[in-house]
Amino acid sequence: MRLIEKLKEYENQYMFIKWATGREYGKLVYAGEDFIEFDIVDVDTMEFSETVLIQSPLILEVSIGGADIARIVAEISSLLTPDNN
């Protein structure tokens, strides 16, 4: 199975991605054959700081679980209000 095929299963999930020129925590918005769309989360403010488009062949590492990811999910979830549905 190719990495992009697996990432398709994790769209709209929070994760850590390391690519050729950077590494960030964020939310995977879209995973396609030629690029992925990734919303970066500023871990200090828990706000989305920017959206990056990363060419799929440049992705080196993806972390979907772990303590850091769980903390980010918990903090962003605590910021949600019932009106955000």
Residue, then its C-alpha position, 0 to 999 in steps of 0.5 A: m500500500r502506498l503512503i498516499e492511499k493510507l493517508k486518504e483514510y486519515e483525512n480530517q485527522y490531526m497528525f505530525i508530518k515531516w517533509a523535505t523542508g519542514r515538520e509540523y503538527g496539524k490537520l490533514v485536509y486532503a490527500g491526493e496523488d500529487f499533493i496533500e493539503f495540510d492545515i498547520v496548528d500553532v501548538d502554543t495558541m492551538e489556532f490554525s496558522e497556515t495551510v501548506l500544500i506538500q508534494s506527496p513524494l516529499i513526505l518523509e514521516v507521518s505520526i498519527g498517534g502518540a501523546d503529542i497528538a492526543r494533547i493537541v486533539a484534547e486542547i482543540s476539542s476543549l476550544l469547541t463550543p456547541d455552536n461549532n457543530 
